Amino acid sequence: MVSWLCSKCGYTLEADTPPEECPSCKSDCSFVDNSCYTPDCEGKPNDPQIKGED
């Protein structure tokens, strides 16, 4: 399972794929994969604010 973060309200949920509509804010939002926040997770961090070493 992947942990998904709503780009609008910050709601997180675990699912294989992100939903079409956020269960919390009921908006058509984009979801960000926030499963891994370590720079060496699969080579790159999923959060653009975390700087990994290339």
Residue pairs with C-beta under 8 A, 6 or more apart in sequence:
1 14
1 15
1 16
2 14
2 15
2 16
2 17
2 33
2 35
3 12
3 13
3 14
3 33
3 34
3 35
4 12
4 13
4 14
4 15
4 18
4 19
4 31
4 32
4 33
4 34
5 11
5 12
5 31
5 32
5 33
5 34
6 12
6 22
6 24
6 25
6 29
6 31
7 29
7 30
7 31
7 32
8 22
8 25
8 27
8 29
9 22
9 24
9 25
9 27
9 29
11 22
11 23
11 24
11 25
12 34
13 19
13 23
18 31
19 31
20 28
21 27
21 28
21 29
22 28
22 29
22 31
32 46
32 47
33 46
34 46
34 47
35 41
35 46
36 42
36 45
36 46
37 45
37 46
37 47
37 50
38 45
39 45
39 50
39 51
39 52
39 53
40 52
43 52
44 52
45 51
45 52
